[in-house]
Amino acid sequence: MPNIAIVTDTDASLPPGLARKYRIWQVPIIVNFGEESLRAAYDINDATTFARIDREKRLPTTAAPSPGQFIETFTEAFEQGAEQILCFTVSSKISATWKAAMAAREAFPKHDITVVDTQTLSMGQGLMVLAAAEAVAAGASAEEAVQVAQSTGERTHLFAALATLKYLAMSGRVGHLAAKMAGMLNIRPILTVENGELVMLEKARTRRKAWGRLIALAQERTAGKNVERAAFIHVAAPEALNEFEARLCEAWSCPETRIRAEMTPGLSVHAGAGLVGVAFVVE
């Protein structure tokens, strides 16, 4: 079988250790504080991002990786022995990352590079990438690995609860969402991904009620089904995630092995500190 490299971007929220384990290349989303550009998950994480936001009283902007960044990663992968590349990007409906990866592919006309728009984000994307990496490690072809990833995506659900609207109100990236919630500063929105976009699914008025709805949604989507894999997501809130994970696993069939992940700044600056959520794959 050919040597297949798996590439994604840091909006996949993959923990660095897990990415290293499966030899997954992560191209960073760029976080800009004024003239200073930082690489999400490399130069800056969620905790340091929100410490700086609270200190400076402003949100940074974010930008998709440039085609040049993808070219550098593809080049390095080929130099290290890859014969084919599978690149899985965050949804094209929320980022120009897919377009950048497609542009970079044109720089390698003699190489086999497949770019997949996952139509999701965070660990919804990450779980697809992991499925592809595991398939490749088990001897799957590139085409088979893409099929496995897409099947995983079709069976994946992601739900998260915001802790505050403070940061969302500062963000222009999801202005349509902020507009719906104007004047509702006591609301804890519950978010999900639909048709490749981050949407508000419901509103709850307290953290307890919001978490209760996340648990109920997980139960509803897995009724009569086994949970293949689960990932718990947070934004600079590891203690809250511990509490949420414990509550969910009391009421829901949590897999024995679970992933815990930071959302990463490319996404988290638009959601805000305190977010907790879960992504899971049903069999």
C-alpha positions in Angstrom: 0.0 0.0 0.0 1.2 3.5 -0.7 2.4 5.7 2.2 -0.6 8.0 2.9 -0.2 11.2 4.9 -3.2 12.7 6.8 -3.4 16.5 6.9 -6.0 18.7 8.6 -6.2 22.2 10.1 -6.3 23.1 13.8 -10.0 23.8 13.7 -10.3 20.1 14.1 -9.5 20.6 17.8 -7.3 17.5 17.8 -5.2 17.3 21.0 -1.5 17.5 20.0 -0.6 14.1 21.6 -3.4 12.4 19.6 -2.3 14.0 16.4 1.3 12.8 17.0 0.1 9.3 17.8 -1.6 9.0 14.4 0.9 11.1 12.5 -1.6 13.7 11.6 -0.3 17.0 10.2 -2.2 20.1 11.5 -2.0 23.3 9.5 -2.7 26.2 11.9 -5.5 28.7 11.7 -4.1 32.2 12.2 -5.1 34.4 15.1 -4.3 38.1 14.7 -4.0 40.5 17.6 -3.5 43.7 15.7 -0.3 43.3 13.7 0.8 40.2 15.6 -0.1 36.9 13.9 -0.1 33.7 16.0 -0.6 30.1 15.1 -3.6 28.5 16.8 -2.6 25.5 18.9 1.1 26.2 18.3 1.8 29.7 19.5 -1.4 30.3 21.5 -4.0 28.2 23.2 -7.5 28.9 24.5 -6.4 29.9 28.0 -3.7 32.3 26.8 -6.1 33.7 24.1 -8.8 34.6 26.6 -6.4 36.0 29.2 -5.2 38.4 26.5 -8.8 39.2 25.3 -9.9 40.0 28.8 -6.7 42.1 29.3 -7.0 44.0 26.1 -10.8 44.2 26.0 -10.9 43.2 22.3 -11.2 40.1 20.2 -8.5 39.0 17.8 -9.4 38.3 14.2 -8.9 34.9 12.7 -7.8 33.9 9.2 -7.6 30.6 7.3 -4.2 29.2 6.6 -2.7 30.6 3.3 -2.2 28.3 0.3 1.5 28.7 1.1 1.1 27.1 4.5 -0.6 24.1 2.9 2.2 24.0 0.3 4.8 23.9 3.0 3.0 21.1 4.8 2.4 19.1 1.7 6.0 19.5 0.6 7.3 18.3 4.0 4.9 15.3 4.0 6.2 14.2 0.5 9.8 14.8 1.5 9.2 12.5 4.5 8.0 9.7 2.2 4.3 10.3 1.6 3.1 9.1 -1.7 -0.5 10.3 -1.3 -2.1 13.0 0.9 -5.6 13.1 2.3 -6.4 16.6 3.6 -9.5 17.2 5.7 -10.5 20.8 6.2 -13.0 22.6 8.4 -16.3 23.4 6.7 -16.0 25.6 3.7 -19.2 27.4 4.8 -17.4 29.0 7.8 -13.8 29.3 6.6 -11.7 29.8 3.5 -9.4 26.9 4.6 -10.8 24.5 2.0 -10.2 27.0 -0.8 -6.6 27.5 0.4 -6.0 23.7 0.5 -7.4 23.3 -3.0 -5.2 26.1 -4.3 -2.2 24.5 -2.7 -3.0 21.2 -4.4 -2.6 22.9 -7.8 1.1 23.4 -7.0 1.6 19.6 -7.1 0.2 18.5 -10.5 2.2 15.2 -10.4 1.2 14.2 -6.9 -1.9 12.5 -5.5 -3.6 14.9 -3.1 -7.3 14.6 -2.1 -8.9 17.6 -0.3 -12.1 16.9 1.6 -14.5 19.5 2.9 -15.7 17.9 6.1 -18.7 20.2 6.4 -18.2 20.3 10.1 -15.8 21.7 12.7 -14.0 21.1 16.0 -14.1 17.5 17.1 -16.8 16.7 14.6 -14.0 17.3 12.1 -11.5 15.7 14.4 -13.4 12.5 14.7 -13.5 12.2 10.9 -9.8 12.8 10.7 -9.1 10.2 13.3 -11.2 7.6 11.5 -9.3 8.2 8.3 -5.9 7.9 10.1 -7.0 4.7 11.8 -8.2 3.3 8.5 -4.9 4.1 6.8 -2.9 2.6 9.7 -5.0 -0.6 9.2 -4.1 -0.7 5.5 -6.9 1.1 3.8 -6.5 2.8 0.5 -6.9 6.5 0.2 -10.4 6.1 -1.3 -11.4 3.7 1.4 -10.1 6.0 4.1 -12.1 8.9 2.7 -15.2 6.7 2.7 -14.6 5.7 6.3 -14.2 9.4 7.3 -17.4 10.4 5.5 -19.3 7.6 7.1 -18.0 8.8 10.4 -19.1 12.3 9.7 -22.6 11.2 8.8 -22.9 9.4 12.2 -21.4 12.2 14.3 -23.3 14.6 16.4 -21.9 17.7 18.2 -23.6 19.8 20.8 -22.1 22.6 23.0 -23.4 25.1 25.5 -22.0 28.7 25.7 -21.3 30.0 29.1 -21.7 33.7 28.2 -22.7 35.9 25.3 -19.9 38.4 26.1 -17.5 37.2 23.5 -20.1 36.3 20.9 -21.4 39.9 21.1 -17.9 41.1 20.3 -17.5 38.8 17.3 -18.4 39.8 13.8 -17.8 36.2 12.5 -21.2 34.9 13.6 -23.1 38.2 13.5 -26.3 36.5 12.4 -26.2 34.3 15.5 -25.5 37.3 17.8 -28.4 39.2 16.3 -30.8 36.5 17.2 -29.7 36.7 20.8 -29.5 40.5 21.2 -30.8 41.5 24.5 -30.8 38.0 25.9 -27.7 38.2 28.0 -29.0 35.7 30.5 -29.4 33.0 27.9 -27.1 30.0 27.6 -27.3 29.1 23.9 -27.0 25.5 22.8 -25.1 25.1 19.5 -24.8 22.4 17.0 -23.6 22.0 13.4 -26.1 21.8 10.6 -25.3 21.7 6.9 -21.8 22.7 7.6 -22.7 25.8 9.7 -22.6 26.5 13.4 -26.2 27.2 14.5 -28.1 27.9 17.6 -30.3 24.9 18.3 -32.0 26.0 21.6 -31.8 28.5 24.4 -31.6 27.7 28.1 -31.6 30.2 31.0 -29.1 28.6 33.4 -26.0 26.4 33.2 -27.8 23.5 34.9 -30.6 23.6 32.3 -28.2 24.0 29.4 -26.2 21.0 30.5 -29.4 19.1 31.1 -30.4 19.7 27.5 -27.0 18.6 26.2 -27.5 15.4 28.1 -31.0 14.9 26.8 -29.9 15.6 23.3 -27.1 13.0 23.6 -29.6 10.5 24.9 -32.1 11.2 22.1 -29.5 10.8 19.3 -28.2 7.6 20.7 -31.4 5.9 21.7 -31.1 2.2 20.9 -27.6 2.7 19.4 -24.1 2.1 20.7 -21.7 5.0 21.0 -18.6 4.3 19.0 -16.5 7.2 20.2 -16.9 10.4 22.2 -14.9 13.6 22.6 -15.5 16.2 25.2 -14.7 19.8 24.2 -14.1 23.0 26.2 -12.8 26.5 25.9 -10.5 27.4 28.8 -12.7 25.6 31.2 -11.1 22.2 32.2 -12.8 22.1 35.6 -16.3 22.8 34.1 -15.6 20.1 31.6 -14.8 17.6 34.4 -18.1 18.4 36.0 -20.0 18.2 32.7 -18.3 14.9 31.7 -19.2 13.4 35.1 -22.8 14.5 34.8 -23.2 13.2 31.2 -21.6 9.8 32.0 -23.9 9.3 34.9 -26.9 9.5 32.6 -25.5 8.3 29.3 -23.5 5.4 28.0 -20.0 7.1 27.8 -17.4 5.0 26.0 -14.7 3.8 28.3 -12.0 5.6 26.3 -12.9 9.3 25.7 -11.1 12.2 24.1 -10.8 15.6 25.9 -10.0 18.5 23.7 -9.6 22.3 23.7 -11.7 23.8 20.9 -8.6 25.9 19.9 -8.5 29.6 19.2 -9.4 29.6 15.5 -12.9 28.7 16.7 -13.0 29.5 20.4 -12.7 33.3 19.9 -16.1 33.2 18.3 -17.7 31.1 21.1 -16.1 32.4 24.3 -14.5 31.0 27.4 -16.5 28.5 29.4 -18.0 26.6 26.5 -18.4 22.9 27.1 -19.6 20.3 24.6 -19.5 16.8 23.4 -19.1 15.2 19.9 -19.9 11.5 19.5 -20.2 8.9 16.8 -23.0 6.4 16.9 -22.5 2.9 15.4 
